[in-house]
């Protein structure tokens, strides 16, 4: 079971690293938040799942199990609110952006 949890730890660290690289490399706030939310949420949930597998249903494992849905839902809602607020505040999209779905919604 330790080797399976180590695999989840490695996957989680890799996704967290990719999310951090996305924060540095992507052109605008919208793409950066997308990268951070998706990658880091998946990476952190993978690390928490590895903790659950390593420690079982002890205090550490139950806390990790409770943190997974909390992190998943709060990170996605927070990123959506930040992106929506940034768009309403007037932060411009990158020149490379192809689709602007909020353009029709904005009044």
Biopython code that builds the backbone (N, CA, C, O; Angstrom):
import numpy as np
from Bio.PDB.StructureBuilder import StructureBuilder

atoms = [
    (1, "UNK", "N", (0.823, -1.201, 0.000)),
    (1, "UNK", "CA", (0.000, 0.000, 0.000)),
    (1, "UNK", "C", (0.867, 1.265, 0.000)),
    (1, "UNK", "O", (0.461, 2.304, -0.521)),
    (2, "UNK", "N", (2.050, 1.166, 0.583)),
    (2, "UNK", "CA", (2.939, 2.332, 0.604)),
    (2, "UNK", "C", (3.398, 2.722, -0.792)),
    (2, "UNK", "O", (3.546, 3.907, -1.092)),
    (3, "UNK", "N", (3.624, 1.732, -1.645)),
    (3, "UNK", "CA", (4.073, 2.065, -3.001)),
    (3, "UNK", "C", (2.959, 2.739, -3.799)),
    (3, "UNK", "O", (3.231, 3.628, -4.604)),
    (4, "UNK", "N", (1.716, 2.330, -3.587)),
    (4, "UNK", "CA", (0.592, 2.987, -4.277)),
    (4, "UNK", "C", (0.436, 4.418, -3.776)),
    (4, "UNK", "O", (0.196, 5.330, -4.568)),
    (5, "UNK", "N", (0.570, 4.619, -2.473)),
    (5, "UNK", "CA", (0.465, 5.983, -1.952)),
    (5, "UNK", "C", (1.627, 6.843, -2.434)),
    (5, "UNK", "O", (1.452, 8.038, -2.673)),
    (6, "UNK", "N", (2.811, 6.251, -2.580)),
    (6, "UNK", "CA", (3.945, 7.004, -3.127)),
    (6, "UNK", "C", (3.691, 7.417, -4.570)),
    (6, "UNK", "O", (4.090, 8.507, -4.982)),
    (7, "UNK", "N", (3.033, 6.557, -5.340)),
    (7, "UNK", "CA", (2.678, 6.916, -6.718)),
    (7, "UNK", "C", (1.724, 8.100, -6.732)),
    (7, "UNK", "O", (1.879, 9.014, -7.542)),
    (8, "UNK", "N", (0.735, 8.092, -5.839)),
    (8, "UNK", "CA", (-0.183, 9.230, -5.767)),
    (8, "UNK", "C", (0.544, 10.501, -5.324)),
    (8, "UNK", "O", (0.221, 11.590, -5.800)),
    (9, "UNK", "N", (1.512, 10.379, -4.426)),
    (9, "UNK", "CA", (2.302, 11.539, -4.011)),
    (9, "UNK", "C", (3.085, 12.113, -5.189)),
    (9, "UNK", "O", (3.118, 13.328, -5.383)),
    (10, "UNK", "N", (3.708, 11.248, -5.964)),
    (10, "UNK", "CA", (4.499, 11.705, -7.112)),
    (10, "UNK", "C", (3.611, 12.362, -8.162)),
    (10, "UNK", "O", (3.961, 13.405, -8.715)),
    (11, "UNK", "N", (2.453, 11.745, -8.437)),
    (11, "UNK", "CA", (1.506, 12.351, -9.395)),
    (11, "UNK", "C", (1.039, 13.706, -8.891)),
    (11, "UNK", "O", (0.958, 14.661, -9.664)),
    (12, "UNK", "N", (0.733, 13.798, -7.609)),
    (12, "UNK", "CA", (0.271, 15.062, -7.041)),
    (12, "UNK", "C", (1.322, 16.149, -7.098)),
    (12, "UNK", "O", (1.019, 17.295, -7.430)),
    (13, "UNK", "N", (2.552, 15.800, -6.776)),
    (13, "UNK", "CA", (3.637, 16.779, -6.837)),
    (13, "UNK", "C", (3.879, 17.228, -8.273)),
    (13, "UNK", "O", (4.165, 18.399, -8.520)),
    (14, "UNK", "N", (3.765, 16.295, -9.222)),
    (14, "UNK", "CA", (3.962, 16.661, -10.630)),
    (14, "UNK", "C", (2.871, 17.633, -11.094)),
    (14, "UNK", "O", (3.174, 18.630, -11.750)),
    (15, "UNK", "N", (1.615, 17.354, -10.761)),
    (15, "UNK", "CA", (0.541, 18.264, -11.170)),
    (15, "UNK", "C", (0.659, 19.613, -10.479)),
    (15, "UNK", "O", (0.389, 20.643, -11.096)),
    (16, "UNK", "N", (1.056, 19.631, -9.214)),
    (16, "UNK", "CA", (1.279, 20.909, -8.542)),
    (16, "UNK", "C", (2.406, 21.693, -9.211)),
    (16, "UNK", "O", (2.313, 22.911, -9.365)),
    (17, "UNK", "N", (3.461, 20.998, -9.606)),
    (17, "UNK", "CA", (4.567, 21.649, -10.310)),
    (17, "UNK", "C", (4.112, 22.210, -11.661)),
    (17, "UNK", "O", (4.482, 23.327, -12.026)),
    (18, "UNK", "N", (3.308, 21.436, -12.404)),
    (18, "UNK", "CA", (2.802, 21.924, -13.692)),
    (18, "UNK", "C", (1.899, 23.142, -13.503)),
    (18, "UNK", "O", (1.923, 24.061, -14.322)),
    (19, "UNK", "N", (1.108, 23.158, -12.441)),
    (19, "UNK", "CA", (0.267, 24.327, -12.160)),
    (19, "UNK", "C", (1.100, 25.556, -11.855)),
    (19, "UNK", "O", (0.762, 26.658, -12.287)),
    (20, "UNK", "N", (2.191, 25.378, -11.109)),
    (20, "UNK", "CA", (3.084, 26.509, -10.803)),
    (20, "UNK", "C", (3.800, 26.998, -12.050)),
    (20, "UNK", "O", (3.986, 28.201, -12.229)),
    (21, "UNK", "N", (4.201, 26.080, -12.909)),
    (21, "UNK", "CA", (4.835, 26.484, -14.168)),
    (21, "UNK", "C", (3.835, 27.242, -15.037)),
    (21, "UNK", "O", (4.199, 28.208, -15.708)),
    (22, "UNK", "N", (2.575, 26.805, -15.025)),
    (22, "UNK", "CA", (1.533, 27.502, -15.776)),
    (22, "UNK", "C", (1.311, 28.918, -15.274)),
    (22, "UNK", "O", (1.019, 29.818, -16.062)),
    (23, "UNK", "N", (1.446, 29.123, -13.967)),
    (23, "UNK", "CA", (1.319, 30.479, -13.430)),
    (23, "UNK", "C", (2.400, 31.400, -13.970)),
    (23, "UNK", "O", (2.169, 32.595, -14.156)),
    (24, "UNK", "N", (3.565, 30.854, -14.219)),
    (24, "UNK", "CA", (4.674, 31.667, -14.712)),
    (24, "UNK", "C", (4.651, 31.850, -16.227)),
    (24, "UNK", "O", (5.049, 32.902, -16.727)),
    (25, "UNK", "N", (4.195, 30.848, -16.954)),
    (25, "UNK", "CA", (4.357, 30.840, -18.408)),
    (25, "UNK", "C", (3.162, 31.365, -19.188)),
    (25, "UNK", "O", (3.336, 31.869, -20.297)),
    (26, "UNK", "N", (1.966, 31.263, -18.649)),
    (26, "UNK", "CA", (0.786, 31.620, -19.440)),
    (26, "UNK", "C", (0.607, 33.135, -19.517)),
    (26, "UNK", "O", (1.052, 33.854, -18.622)),
    (27, "UNK", "N", (-0.045, 33.631, -20.583)),
    (27, "UNK", "CA", (0.011, 35.058, -20.896)),
    (27, "UNK", "C", (-0.882, 35.980, -20.065)),
    (27, "UNK", "O", (-0.494, 37.121, -19.812)),
    (28, "UNK", "N", (-2.052, 35.534, -19.634)),
    (28, "UNK", "CA", (-2.936, 36.470, -18.935)),
    (28, "UNK", "C", (-3.537, 35.822, -17.695)),
    (28, "UNK", "O", (-3.348, 34.632, -17.445)),
    (29, "UNK", "N", (-4.262, 36.622, -16.926)),
    (29, "UNK", "CA", (-4.802, 36.170, -15.646)),
    (29, "UNK", "C", (-5.802, 35.033, -15.824)),
    (29, "UNK", "O", (-5.908, 34.169, -14.953)),
    (30, "UNK", "N", (-6.516, 35.016, -16.904)),
    (30, "UNK", "CA", (-7.542, 33.996, -17.123)),
    (30, "UNK", "C", (-6.908, 32.622, -17.359)),
    (30, "UNK", "O", (-7.350, 31.625, -16.787)),
    (31, "UNK", "N", (-5.901, 32.574, -18.178)),
    (31, "UNK", "CA", (-5.201, 31.312, -18.414)),
    (31, "UNK", "C", (-4.432, 30.867, -17.178)),
    (31, "UNK", "O", (-4.343, 29.671, -16.901)),
    (32, "UNK", "N", (-3.881, 31.811, -16.440)),
    (32, "UNK", "CA", (-3.138, 31.460, -15.236)),
    (32, "UNK", "C", (-4.054, 30.855, -14.176)),
    (32, "UNK", "O", (-3.700, 29.870, -13.527)),
    (33, "UNK", "N", (-5.220, 31.443, -14.006)),
    (33, "UNK", "CA", (-6.163, 30.889, -13.033)),
    (33, "UNK", "C", (-6.666, 29.520, -13.469)),
    (33, "UNK", "O", (-6.876, 28.642, -12.633)),
    (34, "UNK", "N", (-6.860, 29.333, -14.757)),
    (34, "UNK", "CA", (-7.268, 28.028, -15.272)),
    (34, "UNK", "C", (-6.209, 26.981, -14.944)),
    (34, "UNK", "O", (-6.526, 25.892, -14.464)),
    (35, "UNK", "N", (-4.969, 27.314, -15.204)),
    (35, "UNK", "CA", (-3.874, 26.384, -14.932)),
    (35, "UNK", "C", (-3.759, 26.088, -13.443)),
    (35, "UNK", "O", (-3.629, 24.934, -13.036)),
    (36, "UNK", "N", (-3.809, 27.125, -12.651)),
    (36, "UNK", "CA", (-3.661, 26.935, -11.218)),
    (36, "UNK", "C", (-4.808, 26.121, -10.640)),
    (36, "UNK", "O", (-4.588, 25.239, -9.809)),
    (37, "UNK", "N", (-6.009, 26.405, -11.065)),
    (37, "UNK", "CA", (-7.159, 25.713, -10.496)),
    (37, "UNK", "C", (-7.180, 24.243, -10.877)),
    (37, "UNK", "O", (-7.302, 23.379, -10.009)),
    (38, "UNK", "N", (-7.064, 23.955, -12.144)),
    (38, "UNK", "CA", (-7.183, 22.563, -12.586)),
    (38, "UNK", "C", (-5.994, 21.715, -12.135)),
    (38, "UNK", "O", (-6.179, 20.638, -11.568)),
    (39, "UNK", "N", (-4.807, 22.183, -12.378)),
    (39, "UNK", "CA", (-3.618, 21.385, -12.054)),
    (39, "UNK", "C", (-3.417, 21.235, -10.555)),
    (39, "UNK", "O", (-3.204, 20.131, -10.055)),
    (40, "UNK", "N", (-3.485, 22.339, -9.852)),
    (40, "UNK", "CA", (-3.196, 22.287, -8.426)),
    (40, "UNK", "C", (-4.300, 21.565, -7.668)),
    (40, "UNK", "O", (-4.019, 20.880, -6.685)),
    (41, "UNK", "N", (-5.542, 21.701, -8.099)),
    (41, "UNK", "CA", (-6.624, 20.957, -7.453)),
    (41, "UNK", "C", (-6.443, 19.462, -7.651)),
    (41, "UNK", "O", (-6.573, 18.690, -6.700)),
    (42, "UNK", "N", (-6.147, 19.047, -8.867)),
    (42, "UNK", "CA", (-5.927, 17.631, -9.124)),
    (42, "UNK", "C", (-4.691, 17.124, -8.376)),
    (42, "UNK", "O", (-4.715, 16.024, -7.823)),
    (43, "UNK", "N", (-3.633, 17.900, -8.353)),
    (43, "UNK", "CA", (-2.422, 17.495, -7.660)),
    (43, "UNK", "C", (-2.604, 17.377, -6.158)),
    (43, "UNK", "O", (-2.162, 16.403, -5.548)),
    (44, "UNK", "N", (-3.252, 18.360, -5.566)),
    (44, "UNK", "CA", (-3.451, 18.334, -4.123)),
    (44, "UNK", "C", (-4.421, 17.234, -3.718)),
    (44, "UNK", "O", (-4.223, 16.582, -2.693)),
    (45, "UNK", "N", (-5.465, 17.019, -4.509)),
    (45, "UNK", "CA", (-6.383, 15.911, -4.215)),
    (45, "UNK", "C", (-5.672, 14.570, -4.348)),
    (45, "UNK", "O", (-5.975, 13.639, -3.602)),
    (46, "UNK", "N", (-4.752, 14.459, -5.265)),
    (46, "UNK", "CA", (-3.969, 13.231, -5.403)),
    (46, "UNK", "C", (-3.072, 13.009, -4.186)),
    (46, "UNK", "O", (-2.939, 11.881, -3.711)),
    (47, "UNK", "N", (-2.470, 14.055, -3.691)),
    (47, "UNK", "CA", (-1.643, 13.941, -2.485)),
    (47, "UNK", "C", (-2.506, 13.545, -1.289)),
    (47, "UNK", "O", (-2.105, 12.704, -0.484)),
    (48, "UNK", "N", (-3.673, 14.139, -1.171)),
    (48, "UNK", "CA", (-4.567, 13.790, -0.073)),
    (48, "UNK", "C", (-5.057, 12.350, -0.183)),
    (48, "UNK", "O", (-5.211, 11.668, 0.830)),
    (49, "UNK", "N", (-5.300, 11.886, -1.398)),
    (49, "UNK", "CA", (-5.685, 10.488, -1.585)),
    (49, "UNK", "C", (-4.534, 9.553, -1.213)),
    (49, "UNK", "O", (-4.754, 8.479, -0.654)),
    (50, "UNK", "N", (-3.318, 9.967, -1.526)),
    (50, "UNK", "CA", (-2.158, 9.195, -1.103)),
    (50, "UNK", "C", (-2.044, 9.124, 0.415)),
    (50, "UNK", "O", (-1.667, 8.087, 0.962)),
    (51, "UNK", "N", (-2.367, 10.218, 1.096)),
    (51, "UNK", "CA", (-2.380, 10.205, 2.559)),
    (51, "UNK", "C", (-3.432, 9.248, 3.092)),
    (51, "UNK", "O", (-3.189, 8.527, 4.059)),
    (52, "UNK", "N", (-4.597, 9.240, 2.464)),
    (52, "UNK", "CA", (-5.656, 8.326, 2.887)),
    (52, "UNK", "C", (-5.216, 6.874, 2.709)),
    (52, "UNK", "O", (-5.457, 6.035, 3.577)),
    (53, "UNK", "N", (-4.573, 6.584, 1.586)),
    (53, "UNK", "CA", (-4.110, 5.216, 1.363)),
    (53, "UNK", "C", (-2.985, 4.834, 2.323)),
    (53, "UNK", "O", (-2.904, 3.685, 2.756)),
    (54, "UNK", "N", (-2.128, 5.780, 2.654)),
    (54, "UNK", "CA", (-0.995, 5.483, 3.537)),
    (54, "UNK", "C", (-1.453, 5.249, 4.973)),
    (54, "UNK", "O", (-1.013, 4.294, 5.613)),
    (55, "UNK", "N", (-2.340, 6.118, 5.490)),
    (55, "UNK", "CA", (-2.700, 6.045, 6.900)),
    (55, "UNK", "C", (-4.040, 5.367, 7.164)),
    (55, "UNK", "O", (-4.380, 5.119, 8.321)),
    (56, "UNK", "N", (-4.809, 5.061, 6.120)),
    (56, "UNK", "CA", (-6.097, 4.400, 6.321)),
    (56, "UNK", "C", (-7.108, 5.346, 6.943)),
    (56, "UNK", "O", (-7.028, 6.563, 6.779)),
    (57, "UNK", "N", (-8.056, 4.768, 7.655)),
    (57, "UNK", "CA", (-9.104, 5.579, 8.258)),
    (57, "UNK", "C", (-8.757, 5.972, 9.689)),
    (57, "UNK", "O", (-9.561, 5.804, 10.606)),
    (58, "UNK", "N", (-7.551, 6.496, 9.864)),
    (58, "UNK", "CA", (-7.162, 7.091, 11.136)),
    (58, "UNK", "C", (-7.544, 8.566, 11.082)),
    (58, "UNK", "O", (-8.241, 8.997, 10.163)),
    (59, "UNK", "N", (-7.091, 9.334, 12.060)),
    (59, "UNK", "CA", (-7.424, 10.765, 12.094)),
    (59, "UNK", "C", (-6.861, 11.487, 10.870)),
    (59, "UNK", "O", (-7.521, 12.360, 10.307)),
    (60, "UNK", "N", (-5.659, 11.133, 10.462)),
    (60, "UNK", "CA", (-5.032, 11.771, 9.297)),
    (60, "UNK", "C", (-5.799, 11.421, 8.026)),
    (60, "UNK", "O", (-6.069, 12.301, 7.209)),
    (61, "UNK", "N", (-6.151, 10.157, 7.848)),
    (61, "UNK", "CA", (-6.848, 9.721, 6.650)),
    (61, "UNK", "C", (-8.237, 10.310, 6.526)),
    (61, "UNK", "O", (-8.659, 10.689, 5.433)),
    (62, "UNK", "N", (-8.954, 10.391, 7.640)),
    (62, "UNK", "CA", (-10.307, 10.960, 7.604)),
    (62, "UNK", "C", (-10.249, 12.450, 7.299)),
    (62, "UNK", "O", (-11.091, 12.962, 6.561)),
    (63, "UNK", "N", (-9.273, 13.145, 7.852)),
    (63, "UNK", "CA", (-9.116, 14.567, 7.543)),
    (63, "UNK", "C", (-8.791, 14.774, 6.067)),
    (63, "UNK", "O", (-9.296, 15.706, 5.440)),
    (64, "UNK", "N", (-7.951, 13.909, 5.516)),
    (64, "UNK", "CA", (-7.632, 13.999, 4.088)),
    (64, "UNK", "C", (-8.860, 13.716, 3.243)),
    (64, "UNK", "O", (-9.094, 14.382, 2.235)),
    (65, "UNK", "N", (-9.646, 12.725, 3.656)),
    (65, "UNK", "CA", (-10.868, 12.388, 2.927)),
    (65, "UNK", "C", (-11.880, 13.530, 2.963)),
    (65, "UNK", "O", (-12.567, 13.776, 1.971)),
    (66, "UNK", "N", (-11.979, 14.219, 4.074)),
    (66, "UNK", "CA", (-12.889, 15.362, 4.176)),
    (66, "UNK", "C", (-12.376, 16.577, 3.406)),
    (66, "UNK", "O", (-13.169, 17.382, 2.916)),
    (67, "UNK", "N", (-11.065, 16.712, 3.300)),
    (67, "UNK", "CA", (-10.476, 17.871, 2.622)),
    (67, "UNK", "C", (-10.601, 17.782, 1.110)),
    (67, "UNK", "O", (-10.602, 18.814, 0.439)),
    (68, "UNK", "N", (-10.707, 16.578, 0.552)),
    (68, "UNK", "CA", (-10.768, 16.427, -0.909)),
    (68, "UNK", "C", (-11.991, 17.124, -1.507)),
    (68, "UNK", "O", (-11.810, 17.966, -2.387)),
    (69, "UNK", "N", (-13.230, 16.824, -1.084)),
    (69, "UNK", "CA", (-14.362, 17.543, -1.698)),
    (69, "UNK", "C", (-14.390, 19.028, -1.341)),
    (69, "UNK", "O", (-14.826, 19.856, -2.142)),
    (70, "UNK", "N", (-13.925, 19.360, -0.138)),
    (70, "UNK", "CA", (-13.881, 20.766, 0.251)),
    (70, "UNK", "C", (-12.952, 21.558, -0.657)),
    (70, "UNK", "O", (-13.304, 22.642, -1.121)),
    (71, "UNK", "N", (-11.780, 21.021, -0.907)),
    (71, "UNK", "CA", (-10.824, 21.666, -1.805)),
    (71, "UNK", "C", (-11.351, 21.718, -3.234)),
    (71, "UNK", "O", (-11.238, 22.745, -3.904)),
    (72, "UNK", "N", (-11.921, 20.619, -3.696)),
    (72, "UNK", "CA", (-12.413, 20.539, -5.073)),
    (72, "UNK", "C", (-13.474, 21.603, -5.347)),
    (72, "UNK", "O", (-13.388, 22.325, -6.340)),
    (73, "UNK", "N", (-14.466, 21.701, -4.477)),
    (73, "UNK", "CA", (-15.547, 22.652, -4.729)),
    (73, "UNK", "C", (-15.146, 24.093, -4.445)),
    (73, "UNK", "O", (-15.534, 24.997, -5.184)),
    (74, "UNK", "N", (-14.380, 24.319, -3.393)),
    (74, "UNK", "CA", (-14.020, 25.708, -3.072)),
    (74, "UNK", "C", (-13.038, 26.290, -4.087)),
    (74, "UNK", "O", (-13.123, 27.477, -4.404)),
    (75, "UNK", "N", (-12.118, 25.496, -4.599)),
    (75, "UNK", "CA", (-11.143, 26.006, -5.570)),
    (75, "UNK", "C", (-11.814, 26.357, -6.891)),
    (75, "UNK", "O", (-11.490, 27.380, -7.493)),
    (76, "UNK", "N", (-12.735, 25.533, -7.346)),
    (76, "UNK", "CA", (-13.389, 25.823, -8.621)),
    (76, "UNK", "C", (-14.308, 27.040, -8.513)),
    (76, "UNK", "O", (-14.351, 27.866, -9.425)),
    (77, "UNK", "N", (-15.035, 27.154, -7.413)),
    (77, "UNK", "CA", (-15.920, 28.309, -7.237)),
    (77, "UNK", "C", (-15.108, 29.594, -7.070)),
    (77, "UNK", "O", (-15.466, 30.634, -7.623)),
    (78, "UNK", "N", (-14.022, 29.519, -6.311)),
    (78, "UNK", "CA", (-13.178, 30.706, -6.118)),
    (78, "UNK", "C", (-12.535, 31.153, -7.426)),
    (78, "UNK", "O", (-12.464, 32.350, -7.702)),
    (79, "UNK", "N", (-12.068, 30.205, -8.230)),
    (79, "UNK", "CA", (-11.457, 30.572, -9.514)),
    (79, "UNK", "C", (-12.488, 31.192, -10.446)),
    (79, "UNK", "O", (-12.187, 32.158, -11.147)),
    (80, "UNK", "N", (-13.695, 30.650, -10.461)),
    (80, "UNK", "CA", (-14.740, 31.227, -11.307)),
    (80, "UNK", "C", (-15.066, 32.649, -10.857)),
    (80, "UNK", "O", (-15.235, 33.541, -11.688)),
    (81, "UNK", "N", (-15.155, 32.862, -9.553)),
    (81, "UNK", "CA", (-15.456, 34.206, -9.044)),
    (81, "UNK", "C", (-14.325, 35.182, -9.377)),
    (81, "UNK", "O", (-14.588, 36.331, -9.732)),
    (82, "UNK", "N", (-13.077, 34.739, -9.266)),
    (82, "UNK", "CA", (-11.956, 35.608, -9.599)),
    (82, "UNK", "C", (-11.913, 35.943, -11.086)),
    (82, "UNK", "O", (-11.637, 37.082, -11.462)),
    (83, "UNK", "N", (-12.181, 34.963, -11.916)),
    (83, "UNK", "CA", (-12.188, 35.209, -13.363)),
    (83, "UNK", "C", (-13.331, 36.138, -13.740)),
    (83, "UNK", "O", (-13.143, 37.062, -14.532)),
    (84, "UNK", "N", (-14.495, 35.906, -13.193)),
    (84, "UNK", "CA", (-15.645, 36.758, -13.499)),
    (84, "UNK", "C", (-15.415, 38.197, -13.020)),
    (84, "UNK", "O", (-15.741, 39.155, -13.720)),
    (85, "UNK", "N", (-14.848, 38.329, -11.818)),
    (85, "UNK", "CA", (-14.541, 39.660, -11.299)),
    (85, "UNK", "C", (-13.471, 40.366, -12.118)),
    (85, "UNK", "O", (-13.555, 41.572, -12.349)),
    (86, "UNK", "N", (-12.474, 39.622, -12.552)),
    (86, "UNK", "CA", (-11.424, 40.219, -13.387)),
    (86, "UNK", "C", (-11.997, 40.715, -14.705)),
    (86, "UNK", "O", (-11.619, 41.781, -15.191)),
    (87, "UNK", "N", (-12.900, 39.949, -15.278)),
    (87, "UNK", "CA", (-13.502, 40.346, -16.550)),
    (87, "UNK", "C", (-14.377, 41.584, -16.372)),
    (87, "UNK", "O", (-14.336, 42.501, -17.192)),
    (88, "UNK", "N", (-15.165, 41.608, -15.303)),
    (88, "UNK", "CA", (-16.023, 42.775, -15.054)),
    (88, "UNK", "C", (-15.204, 44.013, -14.708)),
    (88, "UNK", "O", (-15.617, 45.134, -15.007)),
    (89, "UNK", "N", (-14.049, 43.819, -14.083)),
    (89, "UNK", "CA", (-13.178, 44.935, -13.733)),
    (89, "UNK", "C", (-12.492, 45.510, -14.962)),
    (89, "UNK", "O", (-12.020, 46.647, -14.937)),
    (90, "UNK", "N", (-12.433, 44.728, -16.041)),
    (90, "UNK", "CA", (-11.888, 45.239, -17.286)),
    (90, "UNK", "C", (-10.490, 44.775, -17.628)),
    (90, "UNK", "O", (-9.835, 45.376, -18.479)),
    (91, "UNK", "N", (-10.021, 43.731, -16.992)),
    (91, "UNK", "CA", (-8.694, 43.203, -17.326)),
    (91, "UNK", "C", (-8.776, 42.534, -18.692)),
    (91, "UNK", "O", (-9.606, 41.654, -18.919)),
    (92, "UNK", "N", (-7.913, 42.958, -19.584)),
    (92, "UNK", "CA", (-7.964, 42.514, -20.977)),
    (92, "UNK", "C", (-7.493, 41.071, -21.134)),
    (92, "UNK", "O", (-6.659, 40.571, -20.379)),
    (93, "UNK", "N", (-8.058, 40.437, -22.136)),
    (93, "UNK", "CA", (-7.621, 39.103, -22.522)),
    (93, "UNK", "C", (-6.328, 39.201, -23.312)),
    (93, "UNK", "O", (-5.978, 40.269, -23.813)),
    (94, "UNK", "N", (-5.633, 38.105, -23.420)),
    (94, "UNK", "CA", (-4.407, 38.054, -24.200)),
    (94, "UNK", "C", (-4.728, 38.209, -25.691)),
    (94, "UNK", "O", (-5.851, 37.942, -26.118)),
    (95, "UNK", "N", (-3.752, 38.633, -26.466)),
    (95, "UNK", "CA", (-3.938, 38.745, -27.917)),
    (95, "UNK", "C", (-4.147, 37.386, -28.562)),
    (95, "UNK", "O", (-4.735, 37.291, -29.639)),
    (96, "UNK", "N", (-3.668, 36.334, -27.910)),
    (96, "UNK", "CA", (-3.777, 34.985, -28.457)),
    (96, "UNK", "C", (-5.114, 34.314, -28.126)),
    (96, "UNK", "O", (-5.363, 33.194, -28.573)),
    (97, "UNK", "N", (-5.972, 34.975, -27.354)),
    (97, "UNK", "CA", (-7.253, 34.388, -26.970)),
    (97, "UNK", "C", (-8.154, 34.283, -28.185)),
    (97, "UNK", "O", (-8.285, 35.226, -28.965)),
    (98, "UNK", "N", (-8.771, 33.122, -28.333)),
    (98, "UNK", "CA", (-9.599, 32.857, -29.504)),
    (98, "UNK", "C", (-11.080, 33.075, -29.204)),
    (98, "UNK", "O", (-11.795, 33.646, -30.028)),
    (99, "UNK", "N", (-11.550, 32.630, -28.042)),
    (99, "UNK", "CA", (-12.974, 32.671, -27.713)),
    (99, "UNK", "C", (-13.176, 33.536, -26.478)),
    (99, "UNK", "O", (-12.440, 33.416, -25.498)),
    (100, "UNK", "N", (-14.180, 34.410, -26.528)),
    (100, "UNK", "CA", (-14.564, 35.246, -25.398)),
    (100, "UNK", "C", (-16.044, 34.995, -25.118)),
    (100, "UNK", "O", (-16.909, 35.653, -25.696)),
    (101, "UNK", "N", (-16.330, 34.047, -24.236)),
    (101, "UNK", "CA", (-17.718, 33.690, -23.948)),
    (101, "UNK", "C", (-18.445, 34.744, -23.122)),
    (101, "UNK", "O", (-19.669, 34.845, -23.202)),
    (102, "UNK", "N", (-17.723, 35.527, -22.333)),
    (102, "UNK", "CA", (-18.359, 36.546, -21.501)),
    (102, "UNK", "C", (-18.747, 37.809, -22.276)),
    (102, "UNK", "O", (-19.470, 38.658, -21.754)),
    (103, "UNK", "N", (-18.280, 37.931, -23.491)),
    (103, "UNK", "CA", (-18.553, 39.150, -24.273)),
    (103, "UNK", "C", (-20.044, 39.367, -24.452)),
    (103, "UNK", "O", (-20.524, 40.497, -24.362)),
    (104, "UNK", "N", (-20.783, 38.288, -24.708)),
    (104, "UNK", "CA", (-22.223, 38.398, -24.919)),
    (104, "UNK", "C", (-22.983, 38.587, -23.613)),
    (104, "UNK", "O", (-24.088, 39.129, -23.623)),
    (105, "UNK", "N", (-22.421, 38.154, -22.493)),
    (105, "UNK", "CA", (-23.076, 38.238, -21.189)),
    (105, "UNK", "C", (-22.888, 39.620, -20.576)),
    (105, "UNK", "O", (-23.770, 40.110, -19.870)),
    (106, "UNK", "N", (-21.749, 40.251, -20.839)),
    (106, "UNK", "CA", (-21.418, 41.532, -20.226)),
    (106, "UNK", "C", (-22.377, 42.605, -20.696)),
    (106, "UNK", "O", (-22.671, 42.721, -21.886)),
    (107, "UNK", "N", (-22.863, 43.389, -19.742)),
    (107, "UNK", "CA", (-23.822, 44.462, -20.077)),
    (107, "UNK", "C", (-23.264, 45.804, -19.662)),
    (107, "UNK", "O", (-23.915, 46.830, -19.857)),
]
sb = StructureBuilder()
sb.init_structure("model")
sb.init_model(0)
sb.init_chain("A")
sb.init_seg("    ")
for serial, (resi, resn, name, xyz) in enumerate(atoms, 1):
    if name == "N":
        sb.init_residue(resn, " ", resi, " ")
    sb.init_atom(name, np.array(xyz, "f"), 0.0, 1.0, " ", f" {name:<3s}", serial, name[0])
structure = sb.get_structure()
